[in-house]
Amino acid sequence: MYFPQKHAGFFDGTAPHTVEPALFGASGEYLDLGAFCRTEALDPARIRALNADCAMFRLRAQQYLTAAAALDPRATPGLVFPEDREAARRRAKSVCTREFGTPPKDAKSGRCDRLFLSAVTSEGKIFFPDTVAAHCARVYLLDDGCGLAEEFLHTVRTHAVRCGLNVISCPDALIPSRTQAVLVPSRGVGFLAGTAADVPDGLSQRHIRLDVLPDPERQRTLRRAMRSDARQQQLALERAVEQLRMAALLHNELEAVYRPCMDFDALSAFTERYLKTFPGV
């Protein structure tokens, strides 16, 4: 939980997502909530077994997600040529000039924050259109069947930052090195690689057809291989979700082992006392 106005927040310090304060006592501190658990009443053997099984399913999920990323049909060899990428960049530059103008020579660069719009979870792939709606009134919808949205979005992000505008760059949930969207809140405009179903209701949209840039005959030649990869990718994603679902069930069982040993009344009292000392809460 983060409070941007106060530049302060709370992080879950439980492994494996441990976050260390940069300067203990000056920029952060540790809160030992384990002190409210009666560890002598726990079942160590049960905890070890559940934790091992949970780790196994998470590892399998990671392997399936890695396989799904490797099967990305947008990365099909021979699909996109350098001139196609350049054409996508030219289109992006034209849109950027219209939306943001030309970057001033003495402009201070804007800030680029990263924020996921989607995720692969134990409930399947989820998407948060409300985040787009909260920052944008207009959306440019980009074709991404051939992978050219990445070129377009990179150009938009770079141009907007050079114009001194703050942007939100949204990584792709499956392949974080790729970009799913770039939002420019101060201009109320967003650029989203996806389909019309991804655009929130009430937002105006303009469709940028990037998939027409690669040679149509070249696309027809590769279509069978791309469709096969897309099917295999979907199967790998489904298997990853199954593994994540099993890991989530085991995690719930693990929590059920700890819960009876927790003193929640004492924990709640401690939380109320601590929040009174926490700045801005």
N, C-alpha and C positions, 0 to 999 in steps of 0.2 A: 504494500500500500504506500503510495507516494503522494506527497502534498507539494505540488510544483511551486505554489506561492511562497512556501516556507523553506523550500529546498531541503526537505527532510522527509523521512519515511521509515517504514518497517520492512525488513526482509526476512523471509523464512531461512533460517540458518541450518536447517536439517540437511544432511548429505543426501544426494550429491550436489544440490544447488546451494552450496555454502557461499555467503558473501561476507568478506572480511572488511571491517572499517579501515580506511586508509591510515588514519591516525587514531588509535584507540584512546578514548577519553577526550579527544579534541574534535574529531569529526564523526565519532560514533562510539557505540558501546555494545556489550553483549547482554542479553536477557536470558537467563537460564530458566526456562519454563519446565525443564525436567525436574526441578525441585518440587513440583506439585504432583509428582507421580510416585506412588509407593512401589519402587522397583523390586523390593523383596517379595512382593505378591505376584510378580510376573512369571510367565512360563517361558524360560529361555529357549527350550527345545522347540516349542511351537513358533516362537518368533523367528528363530534361525530358519526353520523349514519354510515358513511363509515368505520370508524375505528372499530366500534362494529361488523359490518358484516364481516369485514376482519378477526378480531380476532376469530369469530365463525368458519369460514372455516379453519383457521389455527389449531384451537383446534381439529376439526373433522379430519383433516389430521394427526395430532399427534396421535389420537386415532386409526386410521386405520393403521398407521405405527407400533404402539405398538402391535396391533393384528397380523400384518404380521410377526413381529419378533417372537411372541409367537408361530406361526404356522410353524416355521423353521423345515423342515423334518429332518435336520441333528441332531436335538435334540430328535428324537424319542426314547422313553425309550426301553432299551433292544437291541438297534442297535449295540452299541460299548461296548466291554468289556475292562477291564484294560489291558489285554494282547495285544489287538489291538493297544491301545495307545502306549504301550511300543514298539511294532514292528515299529510304525511310528517314534518314537523317535530314534530307532536304525538306521533306514534308514537315518534319518536326520543327525545323528552323523557321519555316514559313508561319506555322501556327504560333510559335513563340514570339515572333516579331509582332504579330497581330495582337496577342494577348498581353505581352509584357514590355514591348518596345525593344530598343537596342540597349545593351548594357552600357551604362556610362563608364567612362574611363576611370573616374575617381570614385566609383561606387564601392561602398563597403559590402563585402560578400555576405549573403544571407546565411542562415543556419539550416542545416539538413538534419532532421530527426528521423529515426527509424521506428516504424510501428507496423505490426502485422495486422492485416485485415482478415486473414483466414488461418486455419490450422487443421491438421489431421489429428483427430482425437479418438477416444474410445467410442464416441457416438457418431463417428464418420467425419467427413470433411465439413467444416462449418465456416461460415462467412458472415462478416459483420457490416452490412450495408449502412447501418445507422451511423457508423463512423464517417463514411463518405458524406452522408446527408448533413451531419453536424458541421462539416467544414466547407461544403461546396453547394452551390445552387445550380451549377452547370457541370456536365461531365462529357469528356471526349471518350468515346468507347472505341478501343483499338482491337482489330483482328489480331490474333496471336497463333493462328494455326501453323504458321511457318517460322515463328520465333522472332519476327521483326519488331514486335512491340518493345523488346529490350533496347534496341537501337533508338527507337523513338523516345522512350521514357528516359533513357540516359541523357539524350540531348535536351529534353525538357528540364530535367533536374539541374543540369549544368547551367543552362541559360538562365533559369529563374534565380539560382543562387548568385550568378554573376550580376544580375539586376538588383541585388540586395534584398531579395525576397526570401522569407523563411518557407521551407517546404517540408512536407512529410513524405518520406520515401518508404513504401510498403513492400517488403520482400515477399517473394513467392513462398508459400507455406512448404512446398515439397522441395524446392530448389532455392534456398535463400540467397544464392549468389545472383539470381534473376530478380527482376522487379515486377510486382503485380500492379502497382499504382503509384502515382505521384500526385499529391494534393498540395495546392497552393491556397491556403485559407484566406490570406489577405486579398486575393482576387476572386475568391469564391468559385474556383475552377479546379477540376480534377481530371486526371488522365488515367483510365482504367483498362487494363488488358483483360478481356472477358467477353461475356455475352450480354444481351439486353436484359436478361433475367437478373444480372448482378447490379443493375442500376436502380437505386431506390425510387419508389414512386414519388412523383412530384418534381423530380429533377429533369431539366431539359438536357437533351443529349444530342451529340453529333457523332456520327459513325465514320471513323477513319479506316478505310478498307486497305489494310496493308497486305493482305493475302493475295491481292491481284498483282503485286510487284514481281514475284518470281515467275519465270516463264511457265505458262499453263501446261505446255507439253512436258516440261520437266516434272511438274507436279503430278501429272497423270501417270508418268512412268514410275514414280515413287509411291503412288497412292496405296498400292497393296501392302507394301512394306510398312508404311506409316500407320495404316489401319491395324495391321497385325501388332505393331508395337503398342498402339493405343489400347488394344484389347488386353495384351499382356500386362501393361501398366495398370489398368483398372483392376485386374485380378490380383496383382501384387498389393495394390492399395487396400483392396477388400481383406486380404490376408493380414495386412498390417493392422487394420482396424480390429480384426478378430483377436489378434495378440494383445493389443492395447486394452480391449474389453476384458480379457482374462486377467491382465495385470491389474486393472482397476478393481475387479472383484476380489482378487487376493489382497490388494491394498486395503479394501474395506474390512476384510477378515482380520488383517493385521491391526487395524485401528480398533476393532472390536476386542482384541486381546488387551490393548492398553487402556481402553476407556473405563472399565470398572475400577482400575487402579488410580485414576486421576481424581484429585481433589478440586473439582471445578469451582466450588464456592470460594476457596482460598485463592484460586487463580483469578476469578472475577474481581475479588476485592483488591488483589495486587494490581490488576489492570486499571481499575478506577483510580487508585492512588498514583500510579505511574503517569497516566494521561494528564493529571493535573500539573505535572512537572514538564510535560512534553510541549515544546514551543508551538503555539498556534493551533493546538487541538482542543 
